[in-house]
Amino acid sequence: MSTLPLNGLARRTFLRGAGLTALAIFGTAACSSAVDEQQESASSSAVPVRGGTLKTGIPLDVVPANFLTNTGAATTIIGLAFESLIRYPHDEVTPQPLLATSWELAPDGLSLDLTLRDDVTFHSGRPFTSADAEFSIKTYGDPKWTAQLKSTAAAITGFDTSDPHRLVLTFDHPLGNVFDLLDTVPILDSESIDQLATGEKFIGTGPFVLTERTPNQSLTFERNENYWVPERPYLDRVEVSVITDPQALLNSLRSGQVQAVTNINYRDSETLAAAGAHTTTDLEGAELQIYVGTNVQNPALADVRLRRAIAYALDRDRIVAEVFRGAGYPINLPWPKSSPAYNESLNSTYSIDLDEAKALVAQVGSVPTLPLTYQAGNPYYEATAQIVQANLAAIGIDVVLDPIESASFVKQLIGAQFPALWVTFHSWAQYTPSTLTVSAYPFNAQKNSSHYESPSYVAAADAAWRVADGTSEEAVEKYAAVSKELLDGLFLIEIGVAFNQIVAANAVHGIGWTKRSEVILTEAFIA
């Protein structure tokens, strides 16, 4: 495989890894509130050291066509080489400055006026302006990129970029999740977007520059010498190895060939931390949710009674305890505990009840064997799928496991092509709750991976989306209606919240992350 030099990119960088998630960190000199929230893995006693190379491992390379879908190595590249207009802290959805320094939302919720930094350049040397922010949001909303918040991007009807350092957005209706969009959209370089689409160039404004990529083998990042945060990043270079075999990834970490990874088995993570040479960090605020999806066009699964039987049969406590080693908690609804939509009492709606599950299966009658699809090579999905298979066998539902490779899995998720059941993570519930139901592929009320259609679900999701303040009492009332629709329709069957983890050698400090689990290494150092 040939090595592709990435022309026009500067020096030194870092890595970030994940299957469906990643990590990210941000420099303190830029915005203390956002930065402090995202550097929680640093040792309080370690003194930052300038220089050095951090070696990391990830299980998947980037698929350029999926760059804006928060999958594969796209999260690594975005976390290191790109930035957004604002950034959320881990524990709430209150925007903090990044490339935008301040903003004002109109009282009617129909426009947003943002002031932008005037000292930022792309890795090519070109200054960042409001026109780049407009281009990035419009590109993100282009259906060809299949980005999950494209409906929110499409609701922006006007862009005033007459001042290069001021962006005024106007909306079709109030957007309670507009800051979710601004936290998510990476600022893209219009001059190299065609080369990004082919995987030749990835030019952003971030602390590291992607200087070399060998497809399916490695990514090399070097320090951005012109980064706008003074004296950052600390690292000179980040070398990312693509290691698709889970055991090989684990062995690379144990042997010291790589110093930090995500996406290893939770049991292995626990063992490494106990041995004393590595530190495991839960990415709180970047929660994932493991769930069973259903294709309601499958004749058997079209009957909600069978879906309810599955919900009653799942041993959520066992999955959280065994697969995720307690790094999470059982749920019936997607919302993590930090969400304004979280409701403790509703999370016992489908507590395990095998008698009720068997009774529902008996009402349905003969149930054919159902395939259960999951991403091959991912230890969480395989272990979860095996437990689900056993749970359903106990109530008379025969399931055959159907592992498929990652690219095919993502294609089937986006294209709603699963034949029956599937197991995977979803994200986005850690954001403003309306984002989940108007954007995320599994939950989108207008078009989702389950082929689920419900006018009342569409109405509830839309009403929640149109509340100007996504954390207000009015919004919380709307989210309760959404939760009722999810529990009644049950086209997705939640299992539990799971914290993504990063495991790093004890010498590595200062790793941070975004709410999308993008690893940020602006403050990372080796000491």
N, C-alpha and C positions, 0 to 999 in steps of 0.2 A: 504494500500500500504506500502510495506516495505521500510525502509530507507537503502540506499546503502552506507556504509562507503567507502571512497576512499583511500585505503591504499597507503602509500608511498608519500602522499602529505603533504606539510608543513602547515603553519598557516595562518591566517587572510586574508580576501579579500574584494571584492566589487561586485557590480552588474552592470549589464548593460542590457537594455531591448529593445525589438522591435519585430515587426511582420516581416517585410522585411528589417528592418534596426536596427542599434544599435549605441553605442557611445563608445569613448575611450579617455584616457588621458595619458600623458607621462611625466616622471620626468625631472625636469629642469637640474639636475646635469649631465644628460646623454648627451644631445645634445641641446644646447639652441635654435638653429634655428628651429628644429622640435618641440621642446617642447613649445616654446613661441607661435607657431601657434595654438597649440591645447589646450590651457588653457584659452579660452576666456570667459568662464562663471564665472570665479573667480571674486569676488569683489576686487577692487583695494585697498580698505581700510581695508579689513579683514586680520588679522594676522593668519598664519597657526597654527593649534593646532594638536598635536600628540594624537592619540588614538580615541576611539569611534567606534560605529557600525552604518553603513549606511544601512537603510532598503529601498529596492526598489521593484517595481512590474513590471512584464512582462506578456504579454498575452499568450505566448506559451512556452512550454518546448522544449528542444533540441530533434531532431530526429537524433540519431547518424549516420545513413546512409547518412544524408544530412549535415554533419558537415562542409563540405567545400563548401557549396552552398550559404553561406551568408543569411540564412533564420532562423527564429525562434530564440531560445535561444542559438544557436551556436554562434551568434554574441556576446552575453553576455559573454559566456565562453572565446571566443577568445580575446575579448577586455580586460578581466581581467587577464587571466592566460597564454596567449600566446603572442609572439612577432614575428615580421618579420625582414628581413635583413635591409630594409630601410623603411622610412616613408615619405610620401608626406605632404607638408603643405596644408592648405585649399584652397589657391587661385591659385595654379599652379601645374604643374606636374614636379617639380624639386626635385629630390630625396635628402633626408636628412639622415644622419647616424642614425642607430639604433643598430642592432647586427653586421652590417657591418660598419666599421669606415671610409673607403675610397674605391675608385674604379677607374679603368681606362678602358674606352671603346676603342678598337682597331680602328685605322683610317678607316679600311674597314667595321667596324660594325659587324665583325664576331666572336668577342670574348670579354669577359668582365672579368677583373681581380679584385677580391674583397679581401680586408683585413678585417678579422673578429676580434671581441673582444676576448680577451684571459682570461676574468675574469667572464664568465657567466656559471652558472650551471642550470640544470633542477631541478624541484622540488624534484626529487628523489635523488639529490646530484651528479649526473653524469655530468661531464664537457661537455659543448657545443663545438663541433668541426665542421670543414668543412664537415665531413662525414654526420653530422646531417642535414646540409643545403642541401646536395645532396639528402639524403633520403626524406626530406620534399618536395622538388621540384618534385621528381619522384613519390612520393605518390600522390601529388596534381594532377599530370598528368595521374594517373591511371584512366581509364574510369569508374571503379566501384564507384568512389566517385563523379562522374558527376559534377566536378568543372568547372566553366564557362571559366576559362583561360587555360584549359587543352591543347588547340591547341598551345598556346604560350609555355607551358612547353614542349610539344612534339617536338618543333622546336629546343630545346637545345640538341645537339648531343654529347657533351662531357663534362665531369666533371673531373677536376684535383684537387684531395684532398690530394695530397702527403704531403702538409704542413697543420697541423690541424687548423691553423689560417689564411689560404688563400684558396680561392676558385676561380678557373678559369673555366669559362663557355665558350663553343664554340657553334656556332649556324649554322644551316643549311643555313640560309640567314639572312641578317640584320633584327633586330627585333626592330621596333620603339617603341614598348610597353613593352620591357623587364623589365623596372623598375616598370611598373604596376604589373607585376607578382611578383617581389621581394617585393613590398609593400603589396601584398595580401596574399602570402603563409605564413601561420603560421609555425613556426619551431616546428616540431613534434618529439616526443620521440619514437624512433624505438623499444625500449624495451617494450612499453606498447600500441603499435598501435592496437593490436588485442582487447585489453580491451577498447580502445577508440571506436572501431567499435561497441561494445555492450553496450556502455554507462556506463561502470564500472569505468574507470579511464580517466582523462583528465590532462595529465602531460605536462606542458610547461615550459617556462623560465620567465614568466611574474611576475608582482608585487604581485599578489594574487594567492593563492593555493585553488583549489576546494577540500574541505575536506568532504563534505557530499552532497548527492543528493537524494531527495525523488521524484521519477518520477511523473511529472504532478502536483507537489505541491511546491517544494522549492529547492533552491541551496544555499549552504553556502560556503563562501570564507573566508579565513583568510590570514593575512599578511604574505608575503614571507620574513622570517627573514634573508634569504641569498640573497636577491635581489641585483643586481649589481650596482644599483643607490644608493649612500649613503643616509641614513636617509629617504628613501622612501619605501613604501608609508606611508602617514600619518595615514590613517585609520587602525584600528586593525582588523576589520571584516566587511564583507558585507553579508547581508541576502537578498536573492532574493525570493520573493513569486511569484508563477505562478498563475495569476488571469485571467481566460479566459473570464469572463463576463465584458464588457466594463464599465457598470455602477458600478459594484463592484470595479473595478480598480480605477475609479474616486473617489468613496466614500472612499476608503482606503487612497488616497492622501489627500482628504479634512479632514479626521479625524486624520491624522498624523500616521496612522498605517504604511504607507510607506512615504518616504521623497522625492523620485524622481521617475519619470516614463517617458516613451516615449509611443507613439502610443495611446494617448487619442484624443478624438475629438477636432478639432481645435477651435470650438466655446467654449468648456469647458476650453481649455487651455487659451483662451482669457479672459474668465470670472474669472478664478482663478488668473491670473496676475492682473486683475483690482481690485480684492478684497484686494490686498496688502500683502498677506501672502506667495505668491509664485512668482517665477520668471520664465518666459518662454524665452527660448533661441532658435533661429533659427540655425540649424546646417549648416551654410553657408560653401560651399565647399564640402558638402556631399549631393548634390541635388538629389532628386528623380524626376522621370517624370511619371505622370499619363497618361495613354493612352488607346485607344480601339484597341484590337488585332482582327485580322480577320483570319479565316481558309479559305484559298483560294481554298481548295478542296471542300468546300461547293458550290454546283452548283450556288446559287445566288451570293455568294461573289467572285466567280471565275471571274466575270465581273468587271473589274476595274472601270467602270462607277458607279457601286453601291458603291464601296469603296469611290470614289470621292464624291458621293452624301452625304455619311455619314460625310466625312471631312468638307463639306460645311455647314452641318446642326448643327454641334456641337457649343454650346454656351460656348466657352472656358472662356470668361470673367466671366460669371455667376458661373461656376464651381470653378474658382480660388477665386472669391470673397466670395461665400457662403460656399463651402465645406472647403476651406483652409484659409478662413478669410483673404485673401490678402497675405498670406505667400507664394508667388510665382508669376509667370507670365505666360501668354499664350505662346504657341509655336506651330509651325508646324513641326519642326525638333527636334531631341532629345538633341541637345547640349545646355548646360547652358551658360550664358553670359561669364563665365571665360574660356570657351573652345576655343582653337585655330580654331575650326571649326564653331564657332558661326557666323551667318550672319543675321543681323536684317531684311534686306529686304525680305529674303526668308521666314521669319516667318509670312508673311501676304499672302502667296500663297493661303491658304484655309481659308481666313477670312469668317465669317458667311455670307451666301448668300442663303436664302431659295428658291428663285426663280430658281437659278441655280441647287440647289439640287433637287427640284421637277422636273425640266426638265430632269435631268439625270435619275431619277427614272422612268419617263414616257418612256424614251428611252429603259430602261431595260425591262419594262413590268411588269407582275405580280410577286410580291415578296412574298415568303412564310413567315410565322412567324419565327423569328430568336431568338434562346435563347441567352441571355447575361449572361455569367457566371462570378461570382466574389466570393471572399473569405467571407464566412459568418462570422458575428461577428465583421467585421472591419468597423468602422463607415465611413471612407473615401470612401471605395469602394461601400458601399451600397448607400450613398448619391450621389456619382458620377453616379452610374448605373441608379438611378432613374431619374436624369436629362438627361442622354443620352437617356433613354427610351422615355421621353417626347419630346426631340429634334427630334428623329427619327419618332415618331408618327406624328409630325407636317409636315413631308414630305411624309407620306404615308407608312412608314416602321413599321410594327407591331413587337414589341420586347417583349419577356416574360423573366422576371428576373429569374436567376438560381443560387441562393447562394449555395455553397458547402463548406464543412469543409476544413481547411487549408492544411492538408496533401494531400488530394485528389486534391486540386487546384495545389499544387506544382508538384504533379505527372503528372497532365495533361499538365502543362506548359512545363516540361522537356520532356515529351513523345509526345508532339504535339497532344493532344487528345481532345482539345476543339471542340465541334461540329460546332460552328459558330463564335460568338463574345465573347470577354471577356474584363474585365476592371481590371487593376492592376497597380502597380508601376513597372517601371524598374529602374535600376541603371546603373553604369558603364560609362555613358556619361560624367561624371565629370573627367574621366581618359583620357589618350591619346585616341583620337577618334578612332583609328584603333582597339582598344580593343573591342569596342561595336560590330563591324561587323564581327570579327573573333571569338568572345567568347560568348557574351551574348545570352542566349537561344532565346529570341524573335528576335534578329537581325542577328544571325549567317548566313553568306552568303551561307555556305555549307549545313547547316541543321538547320532549325529554327522552332519555334512553329507554324508558319502559313502555313508550307509546301510550302513556296514561293521559286520558282526556277527561276534564271535569270543569264545567262552567263555574261552579262554585269555588274550585281551587284557583282558577284563573282570576276570578273577582277578588278573592282574599289576597292573593299575591300582588295584584295590581294596586289594591287599596293600601297595602303596607308600603309599597314602593313610592307612592305619591305623597307620603308625609314628609314635609320639608326637613324636619329634625328627626333623624333615625333613632335617636335615643330618648325621645319624649314619651310622656304618658300615653299620648294618643297613639304613638307608634307601637308601644308595648301592647295596647289593646288590639291593634291590628295583627301583631305577631301571634297573639293567642288564637285568633281566628285561623291563621295559617297552620298553627300546630294542630288544631282540631281537624283540618282537612288532611293533614299528613297521617294522623292516626286513623282516620276513617278510611281513607283511600288505600293506605298501606302498600303502595306500589314499590316503596323502598322500605326495607326492614332493618332498622338500626341495631347494631350490636353493642358498640361501645366507643367512647373517646379513647384515642391512643396518642401519647406524646411521641412525636418523632424524636430521635436522639442523635447526638453526635458523640463519638468516642474519639478521644485524642490522647496522645502521649502527654504525660505530666509536664513536659517541657514546653508545651504549646499553651499559650495564654491569649486572652482577649478575643476569642471567637464570639461573634454575635449572630443574630438571625432576624429575619423579617417575619411577619405573620404568615407568609407563604413558605416558611422554612428555608428561605434562601440564606445561605451562609454569607456573612459579611466579615471581611478580614481587614478592614481599614485599621483597626486597633490591634490586630493580632501580632504576636511576636513570639520568638523562641528564646527561652532563657532557662 
